[in-house]
């Protein structure tokens, strides 16, 4: 599951990531992040992992496609986890 953190503002976007990430999670996550990129040119992302159980194969493919397409649009990325 991926949910946006309420503290997100402007070009800074935070996400809480938990459980096992599925393709359906990326169907929601990617358009949301692309909207922020479109509005601000580049974004700073913070991903907070809690009870993370990995990704299904199709979700990993979604992640790789996003990373390849938007590698220059993410100015900074912070990963926080257990």
KAFEN-V125927 format. One record per helix or strand of 3 or more residues. SS is the DSSP state (H for helix, E for strand). FROM is the first residue (numbers start at 0). LEN is the number of residues. Records with the same first field share a line. If there is no record, write none. Layout:
SS=FROM-LEN, FROM-LEN
This chain:
E=1-3, 11-10, 42-13, 73-7
H=22-18, 56-14
